[in-house]
C-alpha cells in the first residue's frame, strides 16, 4: 500500500509560528512579507485509490479552511486516476500581511505589542535600530509597567548623561536599584550607547558605581598597631590599598567562617569573602612581595575562583586543595549539583587532578567545604 503524508491546517499554523519566531525582528525593523505560502504535498495518483476516503476528507478540511480564513486561497494540481482527473489542493496561500498575522492568535497579539513598542522606542532620544535589534525580544516581552519605566529612564538619562548619582537616586517613577541592575542593558541599548550584547556597568549611564570592598583580618598584632589596633577591616579596595600594611605572608580565604577561625600570626594578613571580586586583588600593592596562598572549598567553584585569583596574583599557591585532602576527608563531602564556571588555564597539575577527582565523568560531583576540615589540620597545613 502506498503511504501518504497529508499536511493539515494545523501543520500550516505550526509552520507559520516557526517562521514568525525566526523572522519577526527582521520583519518588524525592515519589511513584512506579502503573505504566507504553504506546500500541502498532495498525494500521488497511485495513492488515491488506496486512500480515497481519507484524501476526500483531507480535501474537505482544506476547503473549509479556505472558506473561514481571510485572504486564503488554494492552488490545485490535477492527478489522473482511473476515476478520471482529480483536482487536489497543492498549496495554501494567504495573501496580505494582516491576514497572515491572524493565522495565530498569540502571534497577532505579539505583533501588535511589538509594533507599539517599536514606535515608542523609535521616538526615544538616541535611537539606533541596529543597536536595539539584539534586544527587541526583551523589550517586547517586558511587562507594561517595566516598559513605561524603560522609556522614562531613557528620556531621563538622555537629559542627564553625567549625573554622578547613585542608582537609588535616579528620579524615575517606579525605578529601584534592582530594576536598573536587571534592565541596564535595555536602557543602554535604547540610548544607543552600546552594542546591546555587552554587560554595561552603571557608570556608562553617568552614575556612580558602588565601591567594591574587601574584607581583611590583620593577624599580626604589631601591624595592627599601625592601623589603630584594628583586626577586622572592610573597606573599598582603593582605601585598603593605601594602608601601611607590611605583611610577609597573605592568605586568601574563600569563606568568612573559615577566615574567622584562623589565629593571630606574625607578619600575616587574611583576605576573605571576595567571591568573584578577585580582580580587586590587583589594586592592593602590599600583595606584591609577600608569600600569597589561596585556601578555598574543594569543589568546582573553588577551583574556578582559585584559577581567577592566580591570574591576578602570579605565583599564588594553593593550600588544602589537593587529591590527598579530598581522599582523607571525602566522607565529609556532599553532592554538588551547582553549575560552576570553567576554570582558567592557570591550575597546576595537582589541582587539575583534584578537580578531576571531584567531578568524575558520568559520576556525581562532590563538594568538600573548607569549614568541614578540622582546625588543627588547617593550621598544620598553613604553617607546618
C-alpha positions in Angstrom: 0.0 0.0 0.0 1.4 3.4 -1.0 1.9 5.7 2.0 0.7 9.3 2.1 1.7 12.3 4.2 -1.3 14.7 4.3 -0.4 18.1 5.7 -3.3 19.7 7.6 -4.3 23.3 8.5 -2.8 22.6 11.9 0.6 21.9 10.2 0.2 25.2 8.4 -0.3 27.1 11.6 2.7 25.4 13.2 4.9 26.2 10.2 3.7 29.8 10.3 4.5 30.1 14.1 8.0 28.7 13.4 8.6 31.1 10.5 7.3 34.1 12.6 9.5 33.2 15.6 12.6 33.1 13.3 12.0 36.3 11.4 9.7 38.7 13.3 12.5 41.0 14.3 13.6 41.5 10.7 10.1 41.9 9.6 9.5 44.5 12.3 12.6 46.5 11.5 12.8 46.0 7.8 9.8 44.9 5.8 7.0 42.4 6.2 6.3 39.6 3.7 3.3 40.0 1.4 1.8 36.8 2.7 2.4 33.2 3.5 2.5 30.1 1.3 2.4 26.5 2.5 3.0 23.4 0.4 0.5 20.7 1.1 2.2 17.6 -0.5 -0.8 16.5 -2.5 -0.8 12.6 -2.8 0.3 11.0 -6.0 -2.3 9.4 -8.3 -1.4 5.8 -7.4 -2.3 6.6 -3.7 -5.7 8.0 -4.4 -7.4 4.6 -4.9 -6.0 3.1 -1.8 -6.7 6.2 0.4 -9.8 7.6 -1.3 -11.9 8.3 1.7 -9.0 9.8 3.7 -8.0 12.0 0.8 -11.6 13.2 0.3 -11.8 14.2 4.0 -8.5 15.9 3.7 -9.7 17.9 0.7 -12.9 18.9 2.5 -10.8 20.1 5.5 -8.8 22.4 3.3 -11.9 23.7 1.5 -13.4 24.5 4.9 -10.2 26.2 6.0 -10.2 28.3 2.8 -13.8 29.4 3.4 -13.1 30.6 7.0 -9.7 32.1 6.6 -9.4 35.7 5.4 -7.2 36.2 2.3 -6.8 32.4 1.9 -6.9 30.5 -1.4 -6.0 27.0 -2.6 -3.9 26.2 -5.6 -4.6 22.8 -7.1 -2.8 20.1 -9.0 -4.6 17.6 -11.3 -4.0 13.9 -10.7 -5.1 11.4 -13.5 -6.7 8.4 -12.0 -8.9 5.5 -13.2 -11.8 7.6 -11.9 -10.8 10.4 -14.2 -8.9 13.7 -13.5 -8.9 14.7 -9.8 -8.1 18.2 -8.7 -6.3 18.2 -5.3 -5.1 21.1 -3.2 -1.4 21.5 -3.6 -0.6 24.9 -1.9 -2.3 27.1 0.6 -1.8 30.8 0.1 -2.6 33.6 2.5 -2.5 37.0 0.8 -1.5 40.0 2.8 0.4 40.6 6.0 -2.6 41.3 8.1 -4.2 38.1 7.1 -1.1 36.2 7.8 -0.7 37.6 11.3 -4.2 36.5 12.1 -3.4 32.8 11.4 -2.4 32.5 15.1 -4.0 34.4 18.0 -0.8 34.6 20.1 1.2 35.8 17.1 -1.3 38.5 16.3 -1.2 39.7 19.9 2.6 39.6 20.0 2.9 41.5 16.7 0.6 44.3 17.8 2.6 44.7 21.0 5.9 44.7 19.1 4.6 47.4 16.7 3.5 49.6 19.6 6.7 49.1 21.5 8.9 49.8 18.5 7.0 53.1 17.7 7.7 54.2 21.3 11.3 53.2 21.2 11.9 55.0 17.9 10.6 58.2 19.5 13.2 58.0 22.2 16.4 60.1 22.1 19.5 58.4 20.8 17.5 55.6 19.0 19.7 53.4 16.8 17.8 50.5 15.1 20.9 48.2 14.8 21.8 48.7 18.5 18.2 47.9 19.6 17.8 44.9 17.3 19.5 42.3 19.6 17.3 43.5 22.5 14.0 43.6 20.7 12.7 40.3 22.2 13.4 41.5 25.7 11.8 44.9 25.0 8.6 43.3 23.6 8.4 40.8 26.5 8.6 43.4 29.2 5.6 43.9 31.4 3.7 47.1 30.6 4.9 48.8 33.8 8.5 47.9 33.1 8.3 49.2 29.6 7.0 52.5 30.8 9.9 52.7 33.3 12.3 51.9 30.5 11.0 54.7 28.3 11.1 57.2 31.2 14.6 56.1 32.2 15.9 56.6 28.6 14.5 60.1 28.5 15.9 61.0 31.9 19.4 59.6 31.1 19.4 61.4 27.7 18.9 64.7 29.5 21.2 63.8 32.4 24.1 61.8 30.9 26.6 62.5 33.6 24.5 62.9 36.8 27.0 61.3 39.2 24.1 59.9 41.2 23.9 56.5 42.8 21.5 54.1 41.3 18.9 54.5 44.0 18.8 58.3 43.5 17.7 58.3 39.8 14.3 60.1 40.0 12.3 57.9 37.6 8.9 56.9 38.9 8.8 53.2 39.7 12.6 52.6 39.3 14.6 51.0 42.0 18.2 49.7 42.2 17.3 46.1 41.3 15.3 47.3 38.3 18.2 49.3 36.9 20.6 46.4 37.5 18.3 44.0 35.8 17.4 46.2 32.8 20.6 48.3 32.3 21.4 46.6 29.0 18.0 47.7 27.6 18.5 51.3 28.8 22.0 51.4 27.3 20.8 49.9 24.0 17.8 52.2 23.7 20.1 55.2 24.3 22.4 53.9 21.5 25.3 53.7 23.9 26.3 50.1 23.4 26.0 47.1 21.2 23.1 45.7 23.2 25.1 42.5 23.7 27.6 43.5 26.3 27.2 43.8 30.1 27.4 47.6 30.7 28.1 48.9 34.2 26.1 51.7 35.7 28.9 54.3 35.0 28.1 54.0 31.3 24.9 55.8 32.3 26.8 58.5 34.1 26.0 57.0 37.5 28.4 56.4 40.4 29.2 52.8 41.0 29.0 51.3 44.5 32.7 50.7 45.5 33.8 47.1 45.6 35.0 46.3 49.1 37.2 43.6 50.5 37.4 42.0 54.0 40.7 41.8 55.8 41.9 40.3 59.1 45.2 41.7 60.3 46.5 38.7 62.1 49.8 40.4 63.2 49.4 42.4 66.5 52.4 44.5 65.5 50.9 45.5 62.2 47.6 46.3 63.9 49.4 49.0 66.0 49.9 50.9 62.7 46.2 51.0 62.0 44.7 51.9 65.4 44.7 48.3 66.6 42.0 47.1 64.1 41.9 43.4 63.5 38.9 43.2 61.2 38.5 45.6 58.3 36.0 46.0 55.4 36.6 48.9 53.1 36.8 49.8 49.3 39.9 48.4 47.6 41.2 51.9 46.9 41.2 52.7 50.7 42.8 49.3 51.7 45.5 49.9 49.1 46.9 52.9 51.0 47.0 51.3 54.4 50.6 50.9 55.8 50.5 47.1 55.8 53.8 45.2 55.5 52.8 41.6 55.7 55.3 38.8 55.0 52.5 36.4 54.1 48.9 36.8 52.9 46.3 34.0 52.9 43.2 34.5 50.7 40.3 32.6 52.2 37.2 31.9 50.2 34.7 31.9 53.1 34.2 34.2 56.1 33.7 31.5 58.7 37.0 29.8 57.7 38.9 33.1 57.9 37.5 33.9 61.3 38.8 30.7 62.9 42.4 31.4 61.9 44.8 32.5 64.6 47.0 35.5 65.1 50.3 35.1 63.4 53.3 37.4 63.0 53.5 39.0 59.6 50.2 37.6 58.4 47.1 39.2 56.8 44.0 37.2 55.7 41.8 38.4 52.8 38.4 36.7 52.8 34.9 36.6 51.3 35.9 38.0 47.9 33.6 35.8 45.8 34.0 36.8 42.2 35.6 40.1 43.0 39.1 38.7 42.7 40.3 41.3 40.2 40.4 43.9 43.0 43.5 42.0 44.4 45.5 43.8 41.7 44.7 47.1 43.5 46.5 46.1 46.7 50.2 47.0 46.4 51.1 45.2 49.7 50.3 41.9 48.0 53.4 42.3 45.8 56.3 40.7 47.6 54.9 38.6 50.4 54.1 34.9 50.1 50.4 34.6 49.0 48.3 31.5 49.3 44.7 30.6 48.5 42.5 28.3 50.5 39.1 27.6 49.2 36.4 24.9 49.0 37.3 21.7 47.4 34.7 21.9 44.7 34.4 23.0 41.1 33.6 26.6 42.1 36.5 26.7 44.4 38.9 25.8 41.7 37.4 28.3 39.3 37.9 31.0 41.9 41.5 29.8 42.5 42.3 30.0 38.8 40.9 33.6 38.7 43.0 34.6 41.7 46.2 33.2 40.2 45.5 35.1 37.0 45.6 38.3 39.1 48.4 37.2 41.5 51.0 35.1 39.6 52.8 32.7 41.8 49.8 32.2 44.1 50.0 28.9 46.0 47.0 26.8 46.9 46.5 25.1 50.3 44.4 22.1 51.2 43.1 21.9 47.6 44.6 18.6 46.5 43.7 14.9 46.0 45.2 13.8 49.3 42.9 16.2 51.3 39.9 15.1 49.3 40.5 11.4 49.8 41.3 11.8 53.5 38.1 13.7 54.2 35.8 12.5 51.4 33.3 11.2 54.0 32.6 14.9 54.8 31.8 15.8 51.2 28.3 16.3 49.8 26.9 16.1 46.3 27.5 19.2 44.3 24.6 20.0 41.8 25.5 23.7 41.3 26.7 25.0 38.0 30.3 26.1 38.2 32.3 28.3 35.8 35.1 26.7 33.8 38.4 27.4 35.4 41.1 29.5 33.7 44.1 27.6 32.4 46.2 28.6 35.5 45.7 25.5 37.6 48.6 23.2 38.4 48.7 19.5 37.5 48.0 18.6 41.1 45.0 21.0 41.2 43.7 19.6 37.9 44.0 16.1 39.4 41.9 17.1 42.4 39.3 18.8 40.2 39.0 15.6 38.1 38.5 13.5 41.2 35.8 15.9 42.4 33.8 15.6 39.1 34.5 12.2 37.5 32.9 11.7 34.0 29.5 10.1 34.4 29.7 10.3 38.2 28.3 12.6 40.9 30.2 15.8 41.5 31.3 16.4 45.1 31.8 19.5 47.3 34.1 19.4 50.4 33.5 22.7 52.1 36.6 24.2 53.8 34.7 24.7 57.1 34.4 20.9 57.4 38.2 20.4 57.8 39.5 20.1 61.4 41.0 23.2 62.8 44.3 21.6 63.7 44.6 20.1 60.2 44.2 23.6 58.7 46.7 25.3 60.9 49.2 22.5 60.3 48.8 22.7 56.6 49.2 26.5 56.6 52.2 26.5 59.0 53.8 23.0 59.0 
